[in-house]
């Protein structure tokens, strides 16, 4: 068993292409003995966004703070806010954007352990 909190988890800025003002934390990972999934937390600053991307695995998201939008493959914006869940299927093109001018957009992202 492992119990931890987000404030005990190191935070790194994401430096990959297409990212703007996004920080990542990994409070539960394969290094902790997780047999299947990794929990990551992304904090997106006002006006920031993840890359417009796809990958060969599903991921499950839960918004814990703020409001934003998920951009789909056809460039359509889908509003998302605190308390909402989102499922991205394998190879589904997507992007998360913070739509606030002053508040962070924070979400939990669960992925198979092999992809973290």
C-alpha positions in Angstrom: 0.0 0.0 0.0 1.1 3.5 -0.6 -0.7 6.7 0.5 0.6 10.0 -0.7 -0.6 13.5 -1.4 -0.2 15.8 -4.3 1.8 18.4 -2.3 4.4 15.6 -1.6 4.8 14.9 -5.4 7.5 16.7 -7.4 6.2 19.0 -10.2 8.0 19.3 -13.5 7.2 21.6 -16.5 6.4 19.7 -19.6 8.8 20.7 -22.4 7.5 18.7 -25.3 6.5 20.4 -28.6 3.0 21.8 -28.7 2.7 22.3 -24.9 2.2 25.7 -23.4 2.4 26.2 -19.6 1.7 22.7 -18.3 3.1 21.0 -15.2 3.1 17.3 -14.5 3.1 15.3 -11.3 3.1 11.5 -11.0 1.8 10.6 -7.5 1.3 6.9 -8.2 3.5 5.0 -10.7 5.0 1.7 -11.6 7.9 2.6 -9.3 5.3 2.4 -6.5 4.4 -1.1 -7.6 1.2 -0.2 -9.5 0.5 -3.3 -11.6 -1.6 -1.7 -14.4 -2.1 2.1 -14.3 -0.2 5.2 -13.5 -1.9 8.3 -12.1 -0.6 11.6 -13.4 -1.8 15.1 -12.6 -1.5 17.9 -15.1 -1.8 21.5 -14.0 -2.5 23.8 -17.0 -1.9 27.5 -16.4 -4.4 30.1 -17.7 -4.2 30.2 -21.5 -2.1 27.0 -21.5 -2.7 23.7 -23.3 -1.5 20.2 -23.9 -0.2 19.2 -27.3 -2.7 18.3 -30.1 -1.8 14.6 -30.2 -2.8 11.0 -30.2 -1.4 7.8 -28.7 -2.0 4.0 -29.0 -3.6 3.6 -25.5 -6.7 4.9 -23.7 -6.5 7.4 -20.9 -9.0 8.3 -18.3 -9.2 11.9 -17.0 -10.9 13.6 -14.1 -10.9 17.3 -13.6 -10.2 18.3 -10.0 -9.9 22.1 -10.5 -10.9 24.7 -13.0 -12.5 24.7 -16.4 -11.3 24.1 -19.8 -12.0 22.4 -23.1 -11.1 19.2 -24.9 -10.4 19.7 -28.6 -11.5 16.8 -30.7 -10.2 15.4 -34.0 -12.5 17.7 -36.0 -11.2 20.7 -34.0 -14.5 20.9 -32.1 -14.3 22.3 -28.5 -16.0 20.3 -25.8 -16.3 22.2 -22.4 -15.0 20.4 -19.4 -15.0 21.5 -15.7 -14.3 20.5 -12.2 -16.0 17.2 -11.5 -16.1 16.0 -15.1 -14.6 12.8 -16.4 -13.3 12.3 -20.0 -12.3 9.1 -21.8 -9.8 9.3 -24.7 -9.8 6.1 -26.7 -6.6 4.7 -28.4 -5.5 6.9 -31.4 -8.2 9.5 -30.7 -6.7 13.0 -31.5 -7.2 15.4 -28.7 -5.9 18.4 -26.8 -6.8 20.0 -23.4 -7.0 23.8 -23.0 -7.4 26.0 -20.0 -10.1 28.5 -20.9 -9.7 30.6 -17.7 -7.8 33.9 -17.7 -6.9 33.6 -14.0 -7.4 30.0 -12.6 -5.5 26.8 -13.1 -7.1 23.8 -14.9 -6.0 20.6 -13.1 -6.8 17.0 -14.0 -5.9 13.5 -13.1 -4.9 11.4 -16.0 -4.7 7.6 -15.7 -2.7 5.6 -18.3 -1.3 2.1 -18.6 1.9 1.9 -16.7 3.9 1.1 -19.9 3.3 4.6 -21.2 4.7 6.7 -18.4 
